[in-house]
Amino acid sequence: MVEGKLEGDARHPMQHGVTKTAQPWSFNKTGVPYYCGHTSLWFDVMPREWNLPLMSGRYGDFDAEGRVSGTPCMTFIRKRLPAN
């Protein structure tokens, strides 16, 4: 992101793909690099499907140059399952 290697950024010839529509695996946002979708799948979607919500992830906020401009990306790992 910082080097301008994402689709739609003219700063670098390499153009990694990003989501065109909001998806559950893209943190319900558009413009998320496909690579970052792994975080949502492995730490949010799949653990909930396995009924083991021990992990969760959050996609950050970035400026036009790809620098964190607010909340950073984070992954949370819990020590125990949440109470029902």
A tleap script that builds the chain and sets N, CA, C and O, in Angstrom:
source leaprc.protein.ff14SB
mol = sequence {
  NMET VAL GLU GLY LYS LEU GLU GLY ASP ALA
  ARG HIE PRO MET GLN HIE GLY VAL THR LYS
  THR ALA GLN PRO TRP SER PHE ASN LYS THR
  GLY VAL PRO TYR TYR CYS GLY HIE THR SER
  LEU TRP PHE ASP VAL MET PRO ARG GLU TRP
  ASN LEU PRO LEU MET SER GLY ARG TYR GLY
  ASP PHE ASP ALA GLU GLY ARG VAL SER GLY
  THR PRO CYS MET THR PHE ILE ARG LYS ARG
  LEU PRO ALA CASN
}
set mol.1.N position { 0.822 -1.185 0.000 }
set mol.1.CA position { 0.000 0.000 0.000 }
set mol.1.C position { 0.872 1.258 0.000 }
set mol.1.O position { 0.635 2.184 -0.775 }
set mol.2.N position { 1.870 1.283 0.865 }
set mol.2.CA position { 2.731 2.450 0.977 }
set mol.2.C position { 3.512 2.664 -0.317 }
set mol.2.O position { 3.769 3.804 -0.705 }
set mol.3.N position { 3.889 1.581 -0.983 }
set mol.3.CA position { 4.655 1.683 -2.218 }
set mol.3.C position { 3.780 1.903 -3.441 }
set mol.3.O position { 4.305 2.046 -4.545 }
set mol.4.N position { 2.465 1.934 -3.281 }
set mol.4.CA position { 1.575 2.176 -4.410 }
set mol.4.C position { 1.369 0.969 -5.304 }
set mol.4.O position { 1.155 1.127 -6.506 }
set mol.5.N position { 1.428 -0.237 -4.745 }
set mol.5.CA position { 1.341 -1.450 -5.555 }
set mol.5.C position { -0.069 -2.021 -5.646 }
set mol.5.O position { -0.236 -3.166 -6.065 }
set mol.6.N position { -1.081 -1.257 -5.268 }
set mol.6.CA position { -2.449 -1.757 -5.353 }
set mol.6.C position { -3.135 -1.257 -6.610 }
set mol.6.O position { -2.822 -0.181 -7.120 }
set mol.7.N position { -4.060 -2.042 -7.095 }
set mol.7.CA position { -4.836 -1.695 -8.275 }
set mol.7.C position { -5.437 -0.296 -8.122 }
set mol.7.O position { -6.022 0.031 -7.090 }
set mol.8.N position { -5.285 0.514 -9.158 }
set mol.8.CA position { -5.831 1.868 -9.154 }
set mol.8.C position { -4.856 2.925 -8.673 }
set mol.8.O position { -5.180 4.112 -8.695 }
set mol.9.N position { -3.663 2.523 -8.236 }
set mol.9.CA position { -2.647 3.467 -7.770 }
set mol.9.C position { -1.595 3.580 -8.858 }
set mol.9.O position { -0.967 2.582 -9.212 }
set mol.10.N position { -1.392 4.769 -9.394 }
set mol.10.CA position { -0.486 4.964 -10.531 }
set mol.10.C position { 0.979 5.106 -10.122 }
set mol.10.O position { 1.826 5.337 -10.985 }
set mol.11.N position { 1.303 4.977 -8.852 }
set mol.11.CA position { 2.684 5.193 -8.407 }
set mol.11.C position { 3.617 4.027 -8.701 }
set mol.11.O position { 4.834 4.196 -8.630 }
set mol.12.N position { 3.090 2.854 -9.029 }
set mol.12.CA position { 3.943 1.684 -9.249 }
set mol.12.C position { 3.304 0.820 -10.338 }
set mol.12.O position { 2.078 0.726 -10.403 }
set mol.13.N position { 4.116 0.185 -11.196 }
set mol.13.CA position { 3.538 -0.644 -12.256 }
set mol.13.C position { 2.880 -1.936 -11.746 }
set mol.13.O position { 2.004 -2.480 -12.418 }
set mol.14.N position { 3.285 -2.430 -10.579 }
set mol.14.CA position { 2.661 -3.634 -10.026 }
set mol.14.C position { 1.283 -3.253 -9.489 }
set mol.14.O position { 1.143 -2.252 -8.786 }
set mol.15.N position { 0.283 -4.036 -9.813 }
set mol.15.CA position { -1.079 -3.702 -9.426 }
set mol.15.C position { -1.762 -4.902 -8.778 }
set mol.15.O position { -2.415 -5.686 -9.466 }
set mol.16.N position { -1.617 -5.054 -7.460 }
set mol.16.CA position { -2.284 -6.135 -6.738 }
set mol.16.C position { -3.776 -5.846 -6.691 }
set mol.16.O position { -4.180 -4.693 -6.536 }
set mol.17.N position { -4.597 -6.883 -6.825 }
set mol.17.CA position { -6.044 -6.729 -6.862 }
set mol.17.C position { -6.649 -6.299 -5.533 }
set mol.17.O position { -6.131 -6.611 -4.461 }
set mol.18.N position { -7.756 -5.577 -5.631 }
set mol.18.CA position { -8.519 -5.141 -4.465 }
set mol.18.C position { -9.993 -5.440 -4.706 }
set mol.18.O position { -10.416 -5.611 -5.849 }
set mol.19.N position { -10.773 -5.504 -3.631 }
set mol.19.CA position { -12.192 -5.809 -3.769 }
set mol.19.C position { -12.930 -4.658 -4.441 }
set mol.19.O position { -12.669 -3.486 -4.168 }
set mol.20.N position { -13.848 -5.014 -5.318 }
set mol.20.CA position { -14.678 -4.019 -6.017 }
set mol.20.C position { -15.999 -3.791 -5.285 }
set mol.20.O position { -16.607 -2.725 -5.384 }
set mol.21.N position { -16.428 -4.810 -4.552 }
set mol.21.CA position { -17.663 -4.722 -3.766 }
set mol.21.C position { -17.369 -5.183 -2.348 }
set mol.21.O position { -16.424 -5.934 -2.110 }
set mol.22.N position { -18.181 -4.731 -1.419 }
set mol.22.CA position { -18.014 -5.143 -0.018 }
set mol.22.C position { -18.406 -6.615 0.125 }
set mol.22.O position { -19.444 -7.043 -0.378 }
set mol.23.N position { -17.574 -7.370 0.807 }
set mol.23.CA position { -17.803 -8.793 1.033 }
set mol.23.C position { -17.602 -9.087 2.512 }
set mol.23.O position { -16.893 -8.344 3.192 }
set mol.24.N position { -18.212 -10.161 3.031 }
set mol.24.CA position { -17.965 -10.521 4.429 }
set mol.24.C position { -16.480 -10.769 4.707 }
set mol.24.O position { -15.984 -10.423 5.779 }
set mol.25.N position { -15.773 -11.365 3.748 }
set mol.25.CA position { -14.353 -11.669 3.925 }
set mol.25.C position { -13.456 -10.469 3.664 }
set mol.25.O position { -12.240 -10.572 3.827 }
set mol.26.N position { -14.026 -9.325 3.260 }
set mol.26.CA position { -13.230 -8.105 3.069 }
set mol.26.C position { -13.634 -7.045 4.094 }
set mol.26.O position { -13.564 -5.844 3.831 }
set mol.27.N position { -14.061 -7.520 5.271 }
set mol.27.CA position { -14.459 -6.632 6.366 }
set mol.27.C position { -15.627 -5.725 5.962 }
set mol.27.O position { -15.805 -4.640 6.516 }
set mol.28.N position { -16.416 -6.186 4.989 }
set mol.28.CA position { -17.561 -5.437 4.462 }
set mol.28.C position { -17.155 -4.073 3.913 }
set mol.28.O position { -17.893 -3.095 4.031 }
set mol.29.N position { -15.961 -4.025 3.307 }
set mol.29.CA position { -15.442 -2.787 2.708 }
set mol.29.C position { -15.021 -3.052 1.272 }
set mol.29.O position { -14.741 -4.191 0.898 }
set mol.30.N position { -14.978 -2.000 0.472 }
set mol.30.CA position { -14.418 -2.083 -0.880 }
set mol.30.C position { -12.982 -1.573 -0.832 }
set mol.30.O position { -12.594 -0.884 0.111 }
set mol.31.N position { -12.194 -1.915 -1.853 }
set mol.31.CA position { -10.820 -1.448 -1.940 }
set mol.31.C position { -9.852 -2.173 -1.022 }
set mol.31.O position { -8.724 -1.718 -0.836 }
set mol.32.N position { -10.274 -3.295 -0.443 }
set mol.32.CA position { -9.408 -4.075 0.441 }
set mol.32.C position { -8.550 -5.002 -0.432 }
set mol.32.O position { -9.098 -5.713 -1.274 }
set mol.33.N position { -7.230 -5.014 -0.257 }
set mol.33.CA position { -6.399 -5.935 -1.029 }
set mol.33.C position { -6.844 -7.380 -0.791 }
set mol.33.O position { -7.163 -7.768 0.333 }
set mol.34.N position { -6.858 -8.159 -1.859 }
set mol.34.CA position { -7.269 -9.561 -1.720 }
set mol.34.C position { -6.428 -10.273 -0.665 }
set mol.34.O position { -6.939 -11.112 0.077 }
set mol.35.N position { -5.154 -9.943 -0.598 }
set mol.35.CA position { -4.276 -10.573 0.389 }
set mol.35.C position { -4.800 -10.347 1.810 }
set mol.35.O position { -4.734 -11.253 2.641 }
set mol.36.N position { -5.313 -9.160 2.092 }
set mol.36.CA position { -5.814 -8.842 3.440 }
set mol.36.C position { -7.078 -9.626 3.769 }
set mol.36.O position { -7.425 -9.767 4.942 }
set mol.37.N position { -7.765 -10.133 2.765 }
set mol.37.CA position { -8.945 -10.961 2.995 }
set mol.37.C position { -8.622 -12.233 3.754 }
set mol.37.O position { -9.499 -12.811 4.396 }
set mol.38.N position { -7.347 -12.688 3.689 }
set mol.38.CA position { -6.951 -13.876 4.449 }
set mol.38.C position { -7.155 -13.654 5.941 }
set mol.38.O position { -7.553 -14.572 6.658 }
set mol.39.N position { -6.887 -12.455 6.405 }
set mol.39.CA position { -7.048 -12.158 7.834 }
set mol.39.C position { -8.493 -12.359 8.256 }
set mol.39.O position { -8.766 -12.999 9.272 }
set mol.40.N position { -9.406 -11.819 7.487 }
set mol.40.CA position { -10.816 -11.972 7.826 }
set mol.40.C position { -11.243 -13.428 7.773 }
set mol.40.O position { -11.936 -13.909 8.669 }
set mol.41.N position { -10.830 -14.133 6.723 }
set mol.41.CA position { -11.221 -15.542 6.594 }
set mol.41.C position { -10.679 -16.390 7.733 }
set mol.41.O position { -11.429 -17.140 8.356 }
set mol.42.N position { -9.384 -16.280 8.012 }
set mol.42.CA position { -8.756 -17.145 9.020 }
set mol.42.C position { -9.045 -16.727 10.449 }
set mol.42.O position { -9.060 -17.573 11.343 }
set mol.43.N position { -9.279 -15.429 10.692 }
set mol.43.CA position { -9.444 -14.970 12.067 }
set mol.43.C position { -10.860 -14.551 12.418 }
set mol.43.O position { -11.147 -14.303 13.589 }
set mol.44.N position { -11.755 -14.463 11.444 }
set mol.44.CA position { -13.147 -14.083 11.725 }
set mol.44.C position { -14.135 -15.136 11.233 }
set mol.44.O position { -14.808 -15.798 12.023 }
set mol.45.N position { -14.207 -15.275 9.917 }
set mol.45.CA position { -15.235 -16.095 9.281 }
set mol.45.C position { -15.122 -17.569 9.660 }
set mol.45.O position { -16.081 -18.155 10.162 }
set mol.46.N position { -13.969 -18.163 9.427 }
set mol.46.CA position { -13.828 -19.608 9.664 }
set mol.46.C position { -13.954 -19.992 11.145 }
set mol.46.O position { -14.643 -20.969 11.437 }
set mol.47.N position { -13.332 -19.283 12.096 }
set mol.47.CA position { -13.538 -19.662 13.504 }
set mol.47.C position { -15.009 -19.601 13.937 }
set mol.47.O position { -15.460 -20.435 14.723 }
set mol.48.N position { -15.757 -18.614 13.424 }
set mol.48.CA position { -17.187 -18.558 13.766 }
set mol.48.C position { -17.926 -19.748 13.169 }
set mol.48.O position { -18.813 -20.308 13.812 }
set mol.49.N position { -17.572 -20.144 11.944 }
set mol.49.CA position { -18.208 -21.309 11.324 }
set mol.49.C position { -17.889 -22.581 12.102 }
set mol.49.O position { -18.707 -23.500 12.142 }
set mol.50.N position { -16.714 -22.644 12.718 }
set mol.50.CA position { -16.311 -23.803 13.509 }
set mol.50.C position { -16.841 -23.720 14.942 }
set mol.50.O position { -16.568 -24.598 15.761 }
set mol.51.N position { -17.597 -22.662 15.239 }
set mol.51.CA position { -18.115 -22.400 16.578 }
set mol.51.C position { -16.977 -22.247 17.601 }
set mol.51.O position { -17.099 -22.672 18.750 }
set mol.52.N position { -15.884 -21.640 17.163 }
set mol.52.CA position { -14.725 -21.351 18.016 }
set mol.52.C position { -14.300 -19.890 17.826 }
set mol.52.O position { -13.219 -19.628 17.298 }
set mol.53.N position { -15.134 -18.946 18.249 }
set mol.53.CA position { -14.821 -17.529 18.012 }
set mol.53.C position { -13.721 -17.007 18.946 }
set mol.53.O position { -13.950 -16.093 19.739 }
set mol.54.N position { -12.531 -17.598 18.841 }
set mol.54.CA position { -11.410 -17.185 19.679 }
set mol.54.C position { -10.610 -16.046 19.065 }
set mol.54.O position { -9.797 -15.416 19.742 }
set mol.55.N position { -10.838 -15.784 17.794 }
set mol.55.CA position { -10.045 -14.781 17.095 }
set mol.55.C position { -10.959 -13.815 16.357 }
set mol.55.O position { -12.107 -14.138 16.052 }
set mol.56.N position { -10.442 -12.634 16.076 }
set mol.56.CA position { -11.153 -11.681 15.232 }
set mol.56.C position { -10.123 -10.731 14.636 }
set mol.56.O position { -8.999 -10.626 15.127 }
set mol.57.N position { -10.518 -10.049 13.586 }
set mol.57.CA position { -9.613 -9.122 12.930 }
set mol.57.C position { -10.329 -7.833 12.592 }
set mol.57.O position { -11.557 -7.776 12.531 }
set mol.58.N position { -9.537 -6.804 12.375 }
set mol.58.CA position { -10.094 -5.494 12.003 }
set mol.58.C position { -9.199 -4.887 10.929 }
set mol.58.O position { -7.976 -4.867 11.068 }
set mol.59.N position { -9.815 -4.393 9.861 }
set mol.59.CA position { -9.081 -3.730 8.786 }
set mol.59.C position { -8.950 -2.262 9.141 }
set mol.59.O position { -9.909 -1.656 9.620 }
set mol.60.N position { -7.791 -1.684 8.917 }
set mol.60.CA position { -7.514 -0.309 9.321 }
set mol.60.C position { -8.001 0.753 8.351 }
set mol.60.O position { -8.686 0.470 7.368 }
set mol.61.N position { -7.624 1.982 8.662 }
set mol.61.CA position { -7.941 3.157 7.846 }
set mol.61.C position { -6.633 3.687 7.265 }
set mol.61.O position { -5.643 3.838 7.980 }
set mol.62.N position { -6.639 3.971 5.948 }
set mol.62.CA position { -5.420 4.375 5.267 }
set mol.62.C position { -5.657 5.629 4.435 }
set mol.62.O position { -6.765 5.865 3.952 }
set mol.63.N position { -4.590 6.441 4.270 }
set mol.63.CA position { -4.698 7.627 3.424 }
set mol.63.C position { -4.373 7.252 1.979 }
set mol.63.O position { -4.161 6.076 1.681 }
set mol.64.N position { -4.331 8.221 1.091 }
set mol.64.CA position { -4.111 7.967 -0.339 }
set mol.64.C position { -2.746 7.355 -0.625 }
set mol.64.O position { -2.576 6.698 -1.652 }
set mol.65.N position { -1.776 7.552 0.251 }
set mol.65.CA position { -0.443 6.985 0.058 }
set mol.65.C position { -0.282 5.629 0.736 }
set mol.65.O position { 0.811 5.063 0.718 }
set mol.66.N position { -1.346 5.094 1.335 }
set mol.66.CA position { -1.299 3.788 1.954 }
set mol.66.C position { -0.775 3.784 3.377 }
set mol.66.O position { -0.482 2.723 3.926 }
set mol.67.N position { -0.653 4.966 3.985 }
set mol.67.CA position { -0.212 5.031 5.380 }
set mol.67.C position { -1.422 4.976 6.302 }
set mol.67.O position { -2.508 5.437 5.950 }
set mol.68.N position { -1.224 4.412 7.476 }
set mol.68.CA position { -2.315 4.347 8.464 }
set mol.68.C position { -2.737 5.766 8.796 }
set mol.68.O position { -1.908 6.603 9.152 }
set mol.69.N position { -4.029 6.031 8.676 }
set mol.69.CA position { -4.541 7.378 8.943 }
set mol.69.C position { -5.570 7.381 10.067 }
set mol.69.O position { -6.307 8.353 10.229 }
set mol.70.N position { -5.622 6.357 10.803 }
set mol.70.CA position { -6.593 6.250 11.888 }
set mol.70.C position { -6.366 4.934 12.602 }
set mol.70.O position { -5.299 4.698 13.170 }
set mol.71.N position { -7.354 4.096 12.571 }
set mol.71.CA position { -7.274 2.792 13.219 }
set mol.71.C position { -6.397 1.853 12.391 }
set mol.71.O position { -6.634 1.707 11.192 }
set mol.72.N position { -5.393 1.212 12.992 }
set mol.72.CA position { -4.563 0.262 12.239 }
set mol.72.C position { -5.257 -1.087 12.091 }
set mol.72.O position { -6.251 -1.359 12.764 }
set mol.73.N position { -4.726 -1.934 11.203 }
set mol.73.CA position { -5.198 -3.318 11.114 }
set mol.73.C position { -4.804 -4.026 12.404 }
set mol.73.O position { -3.703 -3.830 12.918 }
set mol.74.N position { -5.706 -4.844 12.919 }
set mol.74.CA position { -5.413 -5.555 14.159 }
set mol.74.C position { -6.013 -6.950 14.113 }
set mol.74.O position { -7.040 -7.181 13.474 }
set mol.75.N position { -5.353 -7.879 14.803 }
set mol.75.CA position { -5.866 -9.224 14.989 }
set mol.75.C position { -5.942 -9.467 16.489 }
set mol.75.O position { -4.993 -9.190 17.222 }
set mol.76.N position { -7.076 -9.986 16.935 }
set mol.76.CA position { -7.298 -10.238 18.357 }
set mol.76.C position { -7.396 -11.745 18.587 }
set mol.76.O position { -8.096 -12.448 17.858 }
set mol.77.N position { -6.698 -12.228 19.593 }
set mol.77.CA position { -6.764 -13.636 19.970 }
set mol.77.C position { -7.159 -13.689 21.440 }
set mol.77.O position { -6.475 -13.131 22.298 }
set mol.78.N position { -8.276 -14.369 21.724 }
set mol.78.CA position { -8.791 -14.452 23.080 }
set mol.78.C position { -8.236 -15.675 23.803 }
set mol.78.O position { -7.893 -16.674 23.171 }
set mol.79.N position { -8.152 -15.593 25.102 }
set mol.79.CA position { -7.679 -16.707 25.901 }
set mol.79.C position { -8.763 -17.749 26.112 }
set mol.79.O position { -8.468 -18.927 26.310 }
set mol.80.N position { -10.022 -17.318 26.070 }
set mol.80.CA position { -11.130 -18.265 26.273 }
set mol.80.C position { -12.321 -17.825 25.416 }
set mol.80.O position { -12.381 -16.683 24.960 }
set mol.81.N position { -13.243 -18.726 25.209 }
set mol.81.CA position { -14.439 -18.430 24.433 }
set mol.81.C position { -15.277 -17.387 25.154 }
set mol.81.O position { -15.328 -17.378 26.384 }
set mol.82.N position { -15.950 -16.487 24.388 }
set mol.82.CA position { -16.855 -15.539 25.011 }
set mol.82.C position { -18.008 -16.252 25.685 }
set mol.82.O position { -18.420 -17.326 25.246 }
set mol.83.N position { -18.532 -15.664 26.749 }
set mol.83.CA position { -19.677 -16.251 27.457 }
set mol.83.C position { -20.906 -16.210 26.559 }
set mol.83.O position { -21.102 -15.253 25.810 }
set mol.84.N position { -21.728 -17.245 26.632 }
set mol.84.CA position { -22.942 -17.295 25.800 }
set mol.84.C position { -24.025 -16.453 26.363 }
set mol.84.O position { -25.112 -16.381 25.789 }
savepdb mol mol.pdb
quit
